[in-house]
Every structure is written in structure tokens, then in C-alpha cells.
Amino acid sequence: MQSELLDRSYHFLNFLPTVSDFLVQKHKESGLKVDEKGLYNLVTEADLKAESMILDEIQKNYPADGILSEERGKIEGKSGYTWVVDPLDGTTNYTHGLPLYGISVGVVETDTMIPLVGMVFFPELNTYYHTIKGQGAFREKTPIQVSNTSSLKDSLFVTGFPYDRNLSLDTLMQYYKSILQKSRGIRRTGAATLDLCWLAEGKFEGYYELGLKPWDMAAAGLIVLEAKGKITSMDGNDFSIMIPSLLATNGLVHEYLLAEFEGQINRVAY
């Protein structure tokens, strides 16, 4: 199993720079075609082409593997492995000319959906993060680890808002206000994978968000865990990429944040 995971990781760490180069070049062009999948939820021609590049590479080299991707959905496999792919996390940033976007590719165990491999590339930040379960987390070739900050007042947090945020805006603002009053601040990058990778290397102490999808969490979530972080749902249940709420921390402030959410979480429609 370990050799199979290593092979998949090595292959895509060498392939994904090709997708990165495509996204950077497309970002420089004028007249990018943008469609709306829903209110606030965008898809571009770059998303679709990048996804095709990644999926074609998977099916060419690992034809027995399953695939779960943001734009194309689910493709069944027979190997026991499923690739979870977000070809462009941070599409809104991308369409507005911001460099805060990434390519997320993970491999999970098909039966349990437990993450086994995670790779996230940030084309215009010129860096990438990766991990294999049980082998630690890395930014390029350098090992990374979460921060050792243990108090809320010394912590910096990051969050995001779901596409259907209007359904739960009051509760989202209550979370925001409660944490903002007790910490150094809250940031919002607009890309869940970036939030999680920056948490994994100690830039943030905690990240929370509602309404996430499996491709938001599969690769970057494993990177956090391998960087010695802690992840649960926002109501304290075990981490699963199939549960659309996420609380990720350095572990030292986790219980404090769970206490902040307690009594509020049930009012959110997720």
C-alpha cells in the first residue's frame, strides 16, 4: 500500500507544475469566460481545462482508481483508491486577478473516504505542500508543523463563508464576533486549501468553515493532521471529508473554539 501511495504522490508532484503553468498563463489573458453555478459560486474555462488535464492524467496512469472532482462529479473505480480533485480552489479570487488560489489533489481510501495522500499547489505563490499519511507534512522539501500558541488572545484565526451564506448570515456573524473579541484577529483568504496549509505551517492557530465539500478538505486536511494539527467538525465530531463543517487548529486552542461554537451550531442549516 505504501509503495502505491508513494508512486501516486511522486507522479503528481512532477505532473502538477504543468497544470500550475497553465493556470498562471490563463490568468494573464484577458476575456476569461466565467459562468455562475449558483449565487456567489463561479466556474471558469480555466477550472474546466485544469480539471480535464488532471483527470486525464489519472485515468491514463491509474485507470482502476476512482475519482471525485468538483466539476465532473464521481467516477467509480476498482482499486480501493479514489482521487479527490479541486482543479482551482479560490475561483472568485482567480477571476478578480488575485494570486490566492490553488490546485488540490488528494487520494482517499474508497470505502472509508479517509485521506491517504495530499498535494496542494499554489501557482502564483510559487510553492506547494504535500503529505502521505504517516510520513509528516512538507512545504516543498521542508517539514512543517503547526504553531505552539496555546491562548486565544495570542492566536490568529482564518475563516471562510459558504456560498449559501445568506441562509445563516446571523449565525456566521455571531461566530465571527465571538472569536474576534477574544483573539488577535480573523483573516479570510477565499481559498480553504490555503487556509489549511497556512495553518499547517503555523501562520494561523485555527480555521473554521461551514458548507465545505470533500475536495476542499481531502488533501489540505491531511496536511494539517500530518503537521500535528487537530481536526473535527465544528460540533466536535470526528473529522470526515463528507461532513460539511470543519474546525482545524494547532490542537492547543481546539477546545476553546469548540466552546465558542457550542449552543450556536444547531441553528445552522448544515
BAVO-322553 format. One record per residue (C-alpha): residue number from 1; residue in one letter; chain; x, y, z. Coordinates in steps of 0.02 Angstrom, whole numbers. Example, Ala and Ser with C-alpha at 12.3 -4.5 7.8 and 13.67 -1.06 7.14 Angstrom:
REM BAVO-322553
+-----+------+-------+--------+--------+--------+
:  nr : rest : kette :      X :      Y :      Z :
+-----+------+-------+--------+--------+--------+
:   1 :    A :     A :    615 :   -225 :    390 :
:   2 :    S :     A :    684 :    -53 :    357 :
+-----+------+-------+--------+--------+--------+
This chain:
REM BAVO-322553
+-----+------+-------+--------+--------+--------+
:  nr : rest : kette :      X :      Y :      Z :
+-----+------+-------+--------+--------+--------+
:   1 :    M :     A :      0 :      0 :      0 :
:   2 :    Q :     A :    136 :    122 :     48 :
:   3 :    S :     A :    228 :     98 :   -116 :
:   4 :    E :     A :     66 :    126 :   -212 :
:   5 :    L :     A :     37 :    289 :   -121 :
:   6 :    L :     A :    217 :    344 :   -145 :
:   7 :    D :     A :    203 :    310 :   -331 :
:   8 :    R :     A :     45 :    414 :   -348 :
:   9 :    S :     A :    118 :    556 :   -245 :
:  10 :    Y :     A :    282 :    559 :   -340 :
:  11 :    H :     A :    196 :    554 :   -509 :
:  12 :    F :     A :     81 :    700 :   -472 :
:  13 :    L :     A :    210 :    806 :   -383 :
:  14 :    N :     A :    301 :    801 :   -550 :
:  15 :    F :     A :    144 :    824 :   -657 :
:  16 :    L :     A :     52 :    964 :   -566 :
:  17 :    P :     A :    178 :   1100 :   -613 :
:  18 :    T :     A :    109 :   1081 :   -790 :
:  19 :    V :     A :    -65 :   1123 :   -726 :
:  20 :    S :     A :      7 :   1267 :   -623 :
:  21 :    D :     A :     90 :   1340 :   -778 :
:  22 :    F :     A :    -73 :   1329 :   -875 :
:  23 :    L :     A :   -171 :   1421 :   -739 :
:  24 :    V :     A :    -40 :   1557 :   -725 :
:  25 :    Q :     A :    -38 :   1584 :   -912 :
:  26 :    K :     A :   -228 :   1584 :   -923 :
:  27 :    H :     A :   -234 :   1709 :   -780 :
:  28 :    K :     A :   -133 :   1832 :   -883 :
:  29 :    E :     A :   -255 :   1828 :  -1028 :
:  30 :    S :     A :   -399 :   1949 :  -1048 :
:  31 :    G :     A :   -579 :   1896 :  -1077 :
:  32 :    L :     A :   -584 :   1746 :   -959 :
:  33 :    K :     A :   -751 :   1660 :   -980 :
:  34 :    V :     A :   -845 :   1648 :   -813 :
:  35 :    D :     A :  -1009 :   1558 :   -778 :
:  36 :    E :     A :  -1114 :   1552 :   -619 :
:  37 :    K :     A :  -1155 :   1382 :   -543 :
:  38 :    G :     A :  -1256 :   1471 :   -410 :
:  39 :    L :     A :  -1259 :   1632 :   -311 :
:  40 :    Y :     A :  -1076 :   1679 :   -273 :
:  41 :    N :     A :  -1017 :   1510 :   -346 :
:  42 :    L :     A :   -915 :   1534 :   -505 :
:  43 :    V :     A :   -834 :   1418 :   -631 :
:  44 :    T :     A :   -714 :   1471 :   -768 :
:  45 :    E :     A :   -647 :   1392 :   -926 :
:  46 :    A :     A :   -483 :   1377 :   -830 :
:  47 :    D :     A :   -567 :   1267 :   -696 :
:  48 :    L :     A :   -635 :   1151 :   -830 :
:  49 :    K :     A :   -474 :   1136 :   -929 :
:  50 :    A :     A :   -366 :   1111 :   -774 :
:  51 :    E :     A :   -485 :    975 :   -713 :
:  52 :    S :     A :   -477 :    887 :   -882 :
:  53 :    M :     A :   -287 :    891 :   -876 :
:  54 :    I :     A :   -285 :    812 :   -702 :
:  55 :    L :     A :   -420 :    683 :   -734 :
:  56 :    D :     A :   -344 :    630 :   -899 :
:  57 :    E :     A :   -177 :    603 :   -811 :
:  58 :    I :     A :   -260 :    497 :   -675 :
:  59 :    Q :     A :   -357 :    390 :   -798 :
:  60 :    K :     A :   -205 :    365 :   -909 :
:  61 :    N :     A :    -90 :    310 :   -768 :
:  62 :    Y :     A :   -209 :    239 :   -636 :
:  63 :    P :     A :   -361 :    178 :   -735 :
:  64 :    A :     A :   -429 :     70 :   -593 :
:  65 :    D :     A :   -439 :    215 :   -471 :
:  66 :    G :     A :   -599 :    309 :   -434 :
:  67 :    I :     A :   -616 :    497 :   -448 :
:  68 :    L :     A :   -719 :    628 :   -356 :
:  69 :    S :     A :   -698 :    801 :   -432 :
:  70 :    E :     A :   -783 :    969 :   -411 :
:  71 :    E :     A :   -838 :    996 :   -589 :
:  72 :    R :     A :   -859 :    819 :   -659 :
:  73 :    G :     A :   -926 :    729 :   -505 :
:  74 :    K :     A :   -896 :    545 :   -464 :
:  75 :    I :     A :   -813 :    411 :   -569 :
:  76 :    E :     A :   -814 :    236 :   -493 :
:  77 :    G :     A :   -654 :    134 :   -480 :
:  78 :    K :     A :   -599 :    -40 :   -429 :
:  79 :    S :     A :   -430 :    -16 :   -346 :
:  80 :    G :     A :   -487 :     42 :   -174 :
:  81 :    Y :     A :   -416 :    216 :   -204 :
:  82 :    T :     A :   -513 :    373 :   -252 :
:  83 :    W :     A :   -437 :    536 :   -310 :
:  84 :    V :     A :   -521 :    692 :   -241 :
:  85 :    V :     A :   -487 :    841 :   -353 :
:  86 :    D :     A :   -517 :   1028 :   -349 :
:  87 :    P :     A :   -432 :   1098 :   -503 :
:  88 :    L :     A :   -448 :   1279 :   -446 :
:  89 :    D :     A :   -488 :   1318 :   -265 :
:  90 :    G :     A :   -519 :   1504 :   -249 :
:  91 :    T :     A :   -606 :   1534 :   -415 :
:  92 :    T :     A :   -677 :   1702 :   -360 :
:  93 :    N :     A :   -501 :   1761 :   -316 :
:  94 :    Y :     A :   -441 :   1698 :   -484 :
:  95 :    T :     A :   -575 :   1791 :   -582 :
:  96 :    H :     A :   -531 :   1952 :   -491 :
:  97 :    G :     A :   -345 :   1939 :   -529 :
:  98 :    L :     A :   -290 :   1886 :   -354 :
:  99 :    P :     A :   -149 :   1759 :   -333 :
: 100 :    L :     A :   -234 :   1668 :   -188 :
: 101 :    Y :     A :   -291 :   1508 :   -273 :
: 102 :    G :     A :   -233 :   1329 :   -276 :
: 103 :    I :     A :   -241 :   1157 :   -356 :
: 104 :    S :     A :   -292 :   1021 :   -234 :
: 105 :    V :     A :   -266 :    836 :   -269 :
: 106 :    G :     A :   -291 :    702 :   -138 :
: 107 :    V :     A :   -305 :    513 :   -132 :
: 108 :    V :     A :   -426 :    433 :     -9 :
: 109 :    E :     A :   -471 :    255 :     36 :
: 110 :    T :     A :   -630 :    224 :    -63 :
: 111 :    D :     A :   -726 :    128 :     70 :
: 112 :    T :     A :   -693 :    247 :    214 :
: 113 :    M :     A :   -650 :    409 :    121 :
: 114 :    I :     A :   -502 :    428 :    240 :
: 115 :    P :     A :   -366 :    537 :    161 :
: 116 :    L :     A :   -203 :    448 :    119 :
: 117 :    V :     A :   -110 :    571 :      6 :
: 118 :    G :     A :   -123 :    760 :     -8 :
: 119 :    M :     A :    -45 :    883 :   -131 :
: 120 :    V :     A :    -89 :   1068 :   -145 :
: 121 :    F :     A :     -3 :   1185 :   -269 :
: 122 :    F :     A :    -17 :   1375 :   -264 :
: 123 :    P :     A :     38 :   1428 :   -439 :
: 124 :    E :     A :     63 :   1615 :   -410 :
: 125 :    L :     A :    133 :   1596 :   -235 :
: 126 :    N :     A :    266 :   1483 :   -312 :
: 127 :    T :     A :    251 :   1348 :   -180 :
: 128 :    Y :     A :    167 :   1182 :   -142 :
: 129 :    Y :     A :    126 :   1071 :      7 :
: 130 :    H :     A :    114 :    882 :     14 :
: 131 :    T :     A :     99 :    731 :    127 :
: 132 :    I :     A :     74 :    544 :    134 :
: 133 :    K :     A :    -20 :    478 :    285 :
: 134 :    G :     A :    102 :    435 :    424 :
: 135 :    Q :     A :    251 :    523 :    344 :
: 136 :    G :     A :    235 :    703 :    402 :
: 137 :    A :     A :    190 :    862 :    308 :
: 138 :    F :     A :    302 :    964 :    195 :
: 139 :    R :     A :    311 :   1131 :    108 :
: 140 :    E :     A :    412 :   1080 :    -43 :
: 141 :    K :     A :    556 :    983 :     40 :
: 142 :    T :     A :    544 :   1066 :    211 :
: 143 :    P :     A :    448 :    982 :    354 :
: 144 :    I :     A :    312 :   1092 :    429 :
: 145 :    Q :     A :    219 :   1091 :    593 :
: 146 :    V :     A :     76 :   1188 :    673 :
: 147 :    S :     A :    111 :   1330 :    796 :
: 148 :    N :     A :    133 :   1306 :    982 :
: 149 :    T :     A :     23 :   1453 :   1034 :
: 150 :    S :     A :    -96 :   1400 :   1172 :
: 151 :    S :     A :   -203 :   1552 :   1212 :
: 152 :    L :     A :   -345 :   1631 :   1113 :
: 153 :    K :     A :   -283 :   1808 :   1144 :
: 154 :    D :     A :   -118 :   1768 :   1058 :
: 155 :    S :     A :   -198 :   1672 :    914 :
: 156 :    L :     A :   -237 :   1722 :    736 :
: 157 :    F :     A :   -381 :   1634 :    651 :
: 158 :    V :     A :   -448 :   1616 :    475 :
: 159 :    T :     A :   -619 :   1575 :    408 :
: 160 :    G :     A :   -723 :   1568 :    251 :
: 161 :    F :     A :   -907 :   1588 :    211 :
: 162 :    P :     A :  -1017 :   1462 :    119 :
: 163 :    Y :     A :  -1093 :   1503 :    -50 :
: 164 :    D :     A :  -1268 :   1497 :     27 :
: 165 :    R :     A :  -1213 :   1609 :    170 :
: 166 :    N :     A :  -1371 :   1712 :    164 :
: 167 :    L :     A :  -1462 :   1565 :    244 :
: 168 :    S :     A :  -1356 :   1576 :    401 :
: 169 :    L :     A :  -1284 :   1750 :    400 :
: 170 :    D :     A :  -1334 :   1796 :    578 :
: 171 :    T :     A :  -1252 :   1641 :    650 :
: 172 :    L :     A :  -1095 :   1664 :    545 :
: 173 :    M :     A :  -1079 :   1841 :    610 :
: 174 :    Q :     A :  -1105 :   1781 :    789 :
: 175 :    Y :     A :   -959 :   1659 :    770 :
: 176 :    Y :     A :   -854 :   1796 :    694 :
: 177 :    K :     A :   -891 :   1923 :    829 :
: 178 :    S :     A :   -864 :   1800 :    970 :
: 179 :    I :     A :   -693 :   1743 :    910 :
: 180 :    L :     A :   -638 :   1916 :    852 :
: 181 :    Q :     A :   -666 :   1986 :   1028 :
: 182 :    K :     A :   -551 :   1855 :   1106 :
: 183 :    S :     A :   -408 :   1841 :    981 :
: 184 :    R :     A :   -280 :   1939 :    882 :
: 185 :    G :     A :   -395 :   1935 :    734 :
: 186 :    I :     A :   -478 :   1837 :    594 :
: 187 :    R :     A :   -423 :   1831 :    414 :
: 188 :    R :     A :   -511 :   1774 :    256 :
: 189 :    T :     A :   -410 :   1719 :    104 :
: 190 :    G :     A :   -552 :   1650 :     -2 :
: 191 :    A :     A :   -469 :   1480 :    -26 :
: 192 :    A :     A :   -497 :   1340 :    100 :
: 193 :    T :     A :   -342 :   1245 :     45 :
: 194 :    L :     A :   -232 :   1397 :     76 :
: 195 :    D :     A :   -310 :   1423 :    247 :
: 196 :    L :     A :   -271 :   1243 :    295 :
: 197 :    C :     A :    -94 :   1242 :    226 :
: 198 :    W :     A :    -51 :   1405 :    313 :
: 199 :    L :     A :   -122 :   1332 :    474 :
: 200 :    A :     A :    -13 :   1178 :    449 :
: 201 :    E :     A :    146 :   1282 :    442 :
: 202 :    G :     A :     99 :   1390 :    592 :
: 203 :    K :     A :     37 :   1552 :    513 :
: 204 :    F :     A :   -136 :   1528 :    591 :
: 205 :    E :     A :   -188 :   1442 :    752 :
: 206 :    G :     A :   -361 :   1393 :    693 :
: 207 :    Y :     A :   -478 :   1385 :    544 :
: 208 :    Y :     A :   -665 :   1353 :    538 :
: 209 :    E :     A :   -793 :   1349 :    400 :
: 210 :    L :     A :   -966 :   1284 :    358 :
: 211 :    G :     A :  -1026 :   1217 :    191 :
: 212 :    L :     A :   -864 :   1137 :    134 :
: 213 :    K :     A :   -850 :    998 :      6 :
: 214 :    P :     A :   -738 :    843 :      7 :
: 215 :    W :     A :   -617 :    920 :   -118 :
: 216 :    D :     A :   -591 :   1069 :     -1 :
: 217 :    M :     A :   -529 :    956 :    138 :
: 218 :    A :     A :   -458 :    792 :     71 :
: 219 :    A :     A :   -281 :    849 :     29 :
: 220 :    A :     A :   -257 :   1001 :    142 :
: 221 :    G :     A :   -345 :    919 :    290 :
: 222 :    L :     A :   -220 :    777 :    288 :
: 223 :    I :     A :    -78 :    903 :    277 :
: 224 :    V :     A :   -142 :    983 :    439 :
: 225 :    L :     A :   -155 :    815 :    527 :
: 226 :    E :     A :     20 :    764 :    472 :
: 227 :    A :     A :     84 :    933 :    534 :
: 228 :    K :     A :     22 :    880 :    707 :
: 229 :    G :     A :   -138 :    983 :    700 :
: 230 :    K :     A :   -311 :    931 :    754 :
: 231 :    I :     A :   -471 :    925 :    650 :
: 232 :    T :     A :   -652 :    893 :    697 :
: 233 :    S :     A :   -819 :    954 :    637 :
: 234 :    M :     A :   -875 :   1117 :    716 :
: 235 :    D :     A :   -984 :   1021 :    837 :
: 236 :    G :     A :   -838 :    912 :    893 :
: 237 :    N :     A :   -871 :    753 :    793 :
: 238 :    D :     A :   -730 :    656 :    711 :
: 239 :    F :     A :   -656 :    729 :    552 :
: 240 :    S :     A :   -732 :    667 :    390 :
: 241 :    I :     A :   -718 :    746 :    219 :
: 242 :    M :     A :   -902 :    703 :    196 :
: 243 :    I :     A :   -957 :    816 :    341 :
: 244 :    P :     A :   -976 :    995 :    278 :
: 245 :    S :     A :   -915 :   1085 :    435 :
: 246 :    L :     A :   -735 :   1094 :    487 :
: 247 :    L :     A :   -634 :   1154 :    636 :
: 248 :    A :     A :   -445 :   1137 :    614 :
: 249 :    T :     A :   -321 :   1200 :    743 :
: 250 :    N :     A :   -147 :   1177 :    813 :
: 251 :    G :     A :   -231 :   1067 :    944 :
: 252 :    L :     A :   -192 :   1184 :   1087 :
: 253 :    V :     A :   -339 :   1303 :   1057 :
: 254 :    H :     A :   -461 :   1174 :    991 :
: 255 :    E :     A :   -568 :   1155 :   1146 :
: 256 :    Y :     A :   -580 :   1343 :   1167 :
: 257 :    L :     A :   -654 :   1360 :    993 :
: 258 :    L :     A :   -774 :   1215 :   1017 :
: 259 :    A :     A :   -838 :   1305 :   1172 :
: 260 :    E :     A :   -866 :   1462 :   1068 :
: 261 :    F :     A :   -971 :   1364 :    944 :
: 262 :    E :     A :  -1069 :   1264 :   1074 :
: 263 :    G :     A :  -1252 :   1312 :   1081 :
: 264 :    Q :     A :  -1242 :   1401 :    913 :
: 265 :    I :     A :  -1202 :   1261 :    793 :
: 266 :    N :     A :  -1376 :   1185 :    793 :
: 267 :    R :     A :  -1451 :   1344 :    723 :
: 268 :    V :     A :  -1355 :   1324 :    560 :
: 269 :    A :     A :  -1434 :   1227 :    418 :
: 270 :    Y :     A :  -1291 :   1105 :    383 :
+-----+------+-------+--------+--------+--------+
